[in-house]
């Protein structure tokens, strides 16, 4: 496992700490003609050899650098201005997946996958997280549909899908706090959200909007707390 951690450490240093913004901009502009691109690959290779401190791992380091280069080239030539965020995520996921795959091939760890797959706890947590992220938001929208139609908020000044992701994050946080037994943190989170929402409610002077936000918040928190308590009860 320490080999995987070292490889991830080298990747994070090479991709984020030792890659200035000016290098990124030059790579996006010149692509394969950018000298900084190849210096970036060289830094990754040297970092891997440095953290592993074992010359016998040179082939592993070379494989990671080559795969890293292929992923970076793909990103540079396929990403556009409007989808840079999406390609950043894809780029990092592919890097992490390639590191994990090479680690599995190189070290052949005994992961006992069958035990993980058959573990009730794994399935309980996976189901709970899926419910809180993908399902609960839709459930709350359905429950509150008749109230949302009654609210005329004029121009939409909200970020796209901002409410959706805020809801997902707050439910995951509440679920985590319930699982680890930090109930006071839920109160702090609720208070923090109330502070941020206070300005909107004060400016709107709309009782319907106030009630709508309050119901949505309590539903979101309530479902997350209930889910956490059920998980604790059956695990």
N, C-alpha and C positions, 0 to 999 in steps of 0.2 A: 504493500500500500504506500510506503514511503516513496517509492519510485514514481507513482502517479502524482503524489503531492508535489514532488520536486519538478516534474514536467509541467504541471499547472502553474507552479510558482514562476518558472522560466517564461512561460507563455504570457502571464500577466505583466511581468517586468518588461518583456520585449514589446508587447503590443500596446501597453498603456504608459508605462513609466519612461521608457527609452525611445518613444516615438513622438517627437514634437508635432504640434499642429501644422507647422510649416511643411513638414515632411508629408503629412497626409494630403495637404492641399496640392503639393507638387506632384504626388503620385496620381491624384485624381485628374490633374491637368495633363501630364505627360505620359501617364500609364507606363508601358514597358520601356519608354525612353528615359524614365526617371532614374538617375543613379541612386537616389535615396531608397528606392524599392529594393535594390540588391544589397545595399548596406543594411537595410532592415532584416533581410533574410540572413545575412552574415551574423548580425547581432543575435538573432534567435539561435543559430547553431552554436555560437560561442557560449551563450548563456546555458544551453542544455549541457554542453560538455563541462562547464564550470560547476553547475549545481550537482551533476552526477559524479564528477571527479573520478571518472573511470574510463580510460581510453578504450576499453573493450565495448563501450556503449556507443562508439562512433557511428556504427551503422544505424542504430536507432535514432541518433541525432540527425543523421543525414536524411532518413526517411521522413522524420517530422518536418524538417526544413523544406523538403521537396513538396510534401503534401500541403504545407502551409503556403508555399509559393503558388501552387495550382489554385488554391482557394482564393488567395489574394488577387491573382490575375482574373479569375472568374468574376469576382466582385467588381473590380475596376472597370471591366468592359461591359458588364450588365447593369450596373446601378446607374440610375438617373437622378436628377435633382429632386424629383418628386417622390422617389422611393428609397432615398438614402438610409432612412431609419430602418426600413424593412431589411435592406441588405446588410446593414450593420449587425442586426440580430442574427440573420442567416449566416453571416461570416463567422461570428463568434460561436454559434452552435456547431457549425461544421468543424471549426478548430478544436473545440472541446471533445466532440465526438471522435475525431481522428486520433487525438491524444489518448482517449479512453480505449479505443480499438487497438491501437498499437501497444498500449500497456497490457491489455488482455493477451495479445499474441506473444509479446516478449516475456512476460512474467508468468503467464498461465496460472493465475491465482485460483484457489478453490473457493468459489463464491457460493457454492451450495444453493444454486438457483432454485432447485426443486423445493427446498425448505422455504425460501422466500415466497414462491408462488403459492404454496399451500398454507402460508401463514394467515390466519384469520385477521390478525391485527393489521397487516399490510392492506388487505382488501377493505377493511373497515375505514381506515384512514383515507385510502384512495377514493372510496365512494363518498366520504364526507367532504373532501376537498373538491371533488367534481360537483357535488350538490351545491356547495357554497359559492363556487365560481361561475359555473355555467347555468345552473338551474334556478337558484334563488333570485337572481336579478329579473328573470322572466316572470317568476312567480309573483314578485312584488309588483311588477308592471301590470300584471293581470288583475291583482287584487285592487290596485289603486287606479285602474283605468277610468272609472266613473268620476273620480275626483280630478284626475289630470285633465280630462276634457272640459272641466268646469273652470279651469284656470286660464285666464287670458294674460299671458306675460309679455305681449308685444313682441319686440324684436328678440331674436334668439342670440344672446350674448355669451352663451356658454360654449366651451370648447367641445369639439366633436367627441362623443362617447365619454366625456369627463365623468359624468355621474355614474356611468356603468363601472368604470375602473375604480373610482372612489369607493363605491359599494363593495366591489370584490375585495379591495385591500382592507377595508374596515372589518368585513366579515372574517377574513383570514386572520387578522390581528385578534379579534375577539375570540375566535375559535382557539387560537394559540394560547391566549391568556387563560381561558377556561381549562385547557388541557394541563397547563403547568401550574394551575392553581393561583394565578395572580389576578384575583378578582378586582383588586383596587386599581389595577391598570385599565380595566374596562371603564371604570368611573372617570379616570383621567382622560381616556380617549373620547368619551362622550362629552366631557366638559370642553375639551379642545375643539371638537367639532362644533359645539354650541357657540364658542367664541367666534369662530370663523363665519358661522352662519348668521350671527347677530346683526352684522352690518347689512346683509341682504334683507333680512326680515324687517329691520328698522327702516330701510329705504323704501321697501315695497309698501309698507303700511296696509298690507292685504291679509286679512284674517284667513282667507282660503289658502293662500300660499303658505302661511305660517303653519296651519294645521296639516297641510299636505306634506311639508318637509318633516314635521314632527312625527306623523304617522309612518312615513317612509323610513326615518331613522330608527324608530322603535321596532318596526318590523324587521329591519335588517339586523339590528343588534339582538333582538329576541330570537330570531331563527338561528343565528350563529351560536348564541348561548345554549339554546336547546339542543342543537346538534352536538356541541361539545360535551354537554352533560350526558347525552345518550351514548356517545363514544366512550366516555369514562365509565359508564355503567356496564357496558358490554365487553370491555377489554380488561 
